[in-house]
Amino acid sequence: MTTVFYIPHSFVACDSKWSINGFEVNNINEDKFILHASPSTGEMLVTLQAGSHNAIVLYQALLSGLITSQQFFNLFNLYKDHFELDYDFVTFALSNGLPKSRTHAYYPNNKRQGVYAFGSGGVYASSFYYYSGLYRYKKRNKKPPRIFSHSCHIISAMQYAYSQDRRSGGKVYKVQWSDDGIVDGTMLPYHENYTTNLKITLINTMREIHNMYIEKSQDQATTAQAVKKPALPQKKLSAHKTAKVSSGNQATKMTVSNVIDHLKWFESL
């Protein structure tokens, strides 16, 4: 599925691998993060996402302004009985790492200097980050000092998660912040045509998703009409289509209530 871990005002990181049952899929064009503007203030935000590809695409369409909240809700109602829709996310102000959404599971519980995480590999990245941080602290006064930069610390935690969770992997996308703002980011700089190009990609993917929905609806209608007839061989989806509907374990199932909550959050940004 995904590895996402973060400390507000400090850093956020995610992986880039899309997979079906742990096997990498290379024909998906969306990232697991999106840079987008607040609908009310225009402030630039960064949102990192986990879950099923179809759900992530729907939310990216909403966040980018490609579709409205009402259109999002209508599409969700169309798709919810035909696709597995699972979704988790976190959003920060791009300029300083200020949280704009709720936090997730904290590792370790009730201890200082821990880290927040979600996704199938999140606990592995956060545990590595926490315990290697303790090791760095203990070695700080040794001579010569151990050379282990903060950026390297994040990358190493992600690589450990990859070794433990086959659903995570690929390039590490991250943003780091200091008191003065952004200090580093493999998500940056974003091209001036970033939003335009993203919308083009999303339009193509959403057409594919909707075509799949139509096929599924027609198949269900045909099956209902032929209840008393001998069963016909089921049509197999291509690997590409299976990737589009593959669910990510350990993400929250989208329901009417949490979708409404998400839309209220989006409109309050």
ABEGO torsion letter per residue (X at the ends): XBBBBBBBGABBBBBABBBBGGBBBAABABBABBBBBBAAAGBBBBBBBBEBAAAAAAAAAAAAGABBAAAAAAAAAAAAAABBBBBBBBBBBAAAGBBABBBBBBOBBGBBGBBBBBEAAAAAAAAAAAAAAAAAAAAAABOBBBBBBAAAAAAAAAAAAAAABAABEEBBBBBBBBAAEBABBAAOBBBAAAAAAAAAAAAAAAAAAAAAAAAAAAAAAAAAAAAABBBBBBBBBBAAAAAAABBBBGBBBBBAAAAAAAAAAAAAX
